[in-house]
Amino acid sequence: MTERSWGGTKLADRRAARRRILLDTAERLAGEEGCAAVTVRSVCRRARLTDRYFYESFTGRDDLLLAAFERVADEARRALEEAVALSEPRRDVRARAAVSAFVALVLDAPHKGRLLLLEPFADPVLGARSHRLVPVFTGLVGGQLSGTGDGIERRMAAHALVGGLANLFAGWLHGTLDVPRERLEAYCVTLVLRATASPEQPSPAGGTGSAGASRSPEVSTVTD
């Protein structure tokens, strides 16, 4: 059976395009004005679509907001995976590639960063989904910690690293961490290198393992 079309465009393609517009609109609203600004009416008004087209793709406001949040989270996951996969195997190169990829997403597109890192604290629906996504990112980090400690220690280190980095970026986006962007990025690289250093590997400070990392001069530079 031939799919119906309108003006040379298949109806399924038009429906998919409207869905993308609604997602883009919700993403912008939530990231720039907060989740409270996301309602069926506000999204439809800004997207210039009727609620009929809204409900052909989403069951309601929460369904749309979750879809927008998960789209940004998936974009972050793919950016990190690709950065590590395409970089050289050296730890320092991989660390810089991963941090740069995440910075490009959450700081160069701050509305995405706010939706991913800040709004889950303000919206219980996003908060619950954010907690369920934590294993996705700790799993990515844990894969780079294979040479450090036992399985339990690696899982704890991955949670600590993901939580620490998320709070650093969230503080920068919120304005409570007022440091130059390049210093933030350099410090995040230092944290990643410390976490992924095995006892026999040199730390950023030139020592070995965590003992060398405790003397890293890069820590004091960020807190000046």
N, C-alpha and C positions, 0 to 999 in steps of 0.2 A: 504494500500500500504506500503510495507516494505521500510524503509529509506535506501538509499544507504550508503555504507561504503567503507573505503579505509584502507587496512592494519589492519582491525579489529576495526577501529575507525569510528564512524558515521561522516558524513560530517558536520553536524550541530555542533558537538562537536569540530571538527577541526577548524571550522569557529569561534566558541566562544573562543577557545584557542588563535587563532591569534589576535582576538580583545583584549583579556587581555594583550597579549604581547605588542601591540601597545599602549594601555593605560598605562601600566607600564613604557614603554619607554618615552612617552610624559611626564608623571609625573616626572620622574627622570630628564629629560632634562630641563623642566621648573623650577623645584625646585633647581637644581644645577647650571644651566647656564643662566636661565631667559627665559621668554616666547619668546624672539626674536630668541632663538636658536631652537625653535620648528617649523620645516617646514615639508612638506610631504617628501621631500628628506632626511632630516637628521634623521627623525624618522624611515623611511624604511631602511636606511643604518644601523643604530644602531640595529634595530630589526631583520635585515637580512631577510626582506620580500620585495617583489616587490610591486610597487604601485598598481598593480592589486588587491592584497590582502588588501591594505589600503582602496581602494574605495569600497570594498565589505561591509565594516563596517561603513565608515565615508564619508561624502560628501566633506570634505576638512579639512584644518588645524584648522580652528576655531571650527568646529564640534568636532574634536578630543580633542582640548584643553579644551573646555567646559565640555566634558564628563569626562576628567581626573579631572578637578576642582570639578565637582559635586560629583564624586566618593569620593574624600577626604572630602568634606563638609559633605556628608552623613555618612562617617565613623566617623567624629567628633560628629555629632548629635547622632548617635547610641551609641558611647562611653559615652557621657554625660547621655543619658537616662538610659543606663544600670547601670552606676555608682550610680545614684540616686535611681533607683529602687531596687538595691541589697544591699544598705547600710542601716544602722539603721536609724530610723526616727529623731534622734537628729540632730539639725541644724549643729553643728560643724562636726559631722561625715559625713553628706551629703556634706558639703562644701569641706572638704578635699578629699572626694571620687571624686567629680566632677572635682576639680582642678587637682588632680593626674591623672585622666583619660585623660584630655586635654593635660597635660604636656607630658604624655607618647606618645601621638600622634604627637604633633607639635615640641617637643624638642628632643625626642628620635629618631624620623624620621624627621630631619630638612628639608629635601627636601619637605615633605608634608606640614610642617609648612610654608615654604616660598611660596609654591604654593597657600596655603589657605589665608595667611595673608599679604604677600608682593607683589606678582605678580599682584593682581588686581589693584594696583596703577600704574603699568607699562603698562598694557594691557587693552585697553578700552572695549574689549569684555568681559574679566573677571571682569572688574570693574562694568559693568552694571549688570552682573549676581550676583556678590557679594552683591550689594545693594538689589536685589530681595530676597536674602537668609537671610537678616538680620531679618525679622519677624520670621523665623524658630527658630533662637537662642534666640531672645528676648522673644518669646513665652515660650521656655523652662525655661528661667530665671524667667519670670513673674509668672509661675506656682509655684515658690518657694517664691513669695512675697505676697501671699494671705493674710497675716496678717498685711500688712503695707499699710497705706493710702487708698485713693480711687482708682478707676480704672485708672484715668488719671495719678495720681502720680506713680502708679505701672508701667505703660507703660513707663513713662519717666525714672524711676529708672532702669528698665530693659535695656533700650537703653544706659543709662549712664554706667551701669555695663558692658554690652557686649562690648561697645566701649572702655572703659578703660582697660579691660582685654586684648582685642585684640591688643591694642597699646602697652601694656606692653610686651606681647609675641613677637610682631613684632619688638620692639626695641631691645629685647634680641637677637633675630635671626639675626637682621641686624648688631648688634654690637654696637649700639649707647647707649644701656643700659647695662653698664658693671658692673653687680652685680653677686654674686654667685647664682647659680641655686636654691639652697635650700632657700635662702633669697627671691628670686623672688616667689617661690611657696608659702612660708609662708605669704608673703604680699598679694598675690592673695586670699588666704583663708581668711585673715583679711577683705579684701574688700567685699567678698561674705557675710561674717558674719554680717558686718555692714549693708549691703543692705537688708538682710533678717530679721534683728532684728525688732520686733514690739516694740512700746513704752514701754510695760510692761516687755519686755525681757531684760536680761543683755547683754550689748555689750561686745566685746572682752576686753575692758578696765575695765570692772566691773561696769559701770554705766548702764543707761537704754537708749534705743533708740539711736538717733543720737547724743544726748548730750554726752552720755558716749563714743560714738565712736570717738568724736573729740579729746578725750584725750588718744587715743590708743597709747601706747609706741611703737607699731610695725611699725608705720609710719616712725618715725625718724630713726629706725635701717636700713631701706633700703636706705635712702638717705645719710648715713654716707660717 
